[in-house]
Amino acid sequence: MALSSGLTPQGPGAVPTKPSKNDVSPGPIFTPSKHLAYSQPSKVWSLRDLGYPDNQGISPFGVSEPFRLFSDEAIDEMRRELFTNRKIWTDHRFSSKYAECQLRGYARDHAPFIYNAWKSPETLRIISNLTGMDVVPVFDYDIAHINVSGPSVPALSPLPADRVDKPAKETKTEKPRTEDENDAIVSWHNDSYAFVCVTMLSDCTGMVGGETALRTADGNVIKVRGPERGYAVVLQGRYIDHQALRALGGTERVSMVTAFRASSSEVRDDTNLKLVRPISNIDELYNEYAQYRFRILEDRFRGRRERADQSISIKAPFDVKETRAFIREQIEFLEQMEEQVMEEDDWKKIYNGS
Ligand SMILES: [Fe+2]
């Protein structure tokens, strides 16, 4: 198949070209009938399959095996958007001890095809069917986080200090790493957001590894195969301890991670920004976090006020116990939020382990 102009070549020996221009020509509009190529995963693991109770998470869903999500044409266009827009690589690239190159918070302004792919009601229906509840992207900043790695990743210009997430001081004594940790890109962790969808944008021919390891309730580990090009894996990562295992071979590995939460304001929301603060524009991250969390409260309070209106008009009794429980829940919601919008000095201290 002929590659459209500006697309990064792929395959053995192919080297992703460093984005060289800023004037990105407009591409196709995301069209579900052409760009989605969904086929069901061979298996979906529920929380119960992993030994956890249903209420461990916000839905009974655990993790899916890889499933086809996007057509080749869609992946080509996503790559074109990413690899031809210099702005994404200059203003939205972050570096951390886990990954040298991550692209974040660029989609709304610089990658309309990618952005619309994740906002499309058809895409959301697929993810919602898998997770067993209606979901939406958590916020725009975490639409299509990109991890870029592999031997042929081009040498990149140094990043400004505020976009390099490195501990301020060297750790002198390091615990010997276990065999497990040697294979892992990121050690055991829970994600920031309820659900994540990891989509592969690279050709994985000749690649080994790249699985996601999940800890079951009884301490065993199961591994879910990593997705191929155009395939995705969905995980309720906020509530399941997991790690990404290293992938070897191949020339480049570009994966795309989009975070989801329940669309209903009634569902609990446990977003924890610890892992994303060091690799984000903090103003954008906090603003978008505050926006959706306050919207949840707005919805909940509007619902309660309307109920009060109704009760007054029909002279219904007031439910003290139930109202106090509602109030308590909102206090906890606000306390959780207060903890999340941490001052920079405080989260940096925690990050650096001091
Ligand atoms: Fe994760």
Boltz pocket constraint, residues with backbone or C-beta under 6 A from the ligand:
constraints:
  - pocket:
      binder: B
      contacts: [[A, 189], [A, 190], [A, 191], [A, 237], [A, 242]]
      max_distance: 6.0
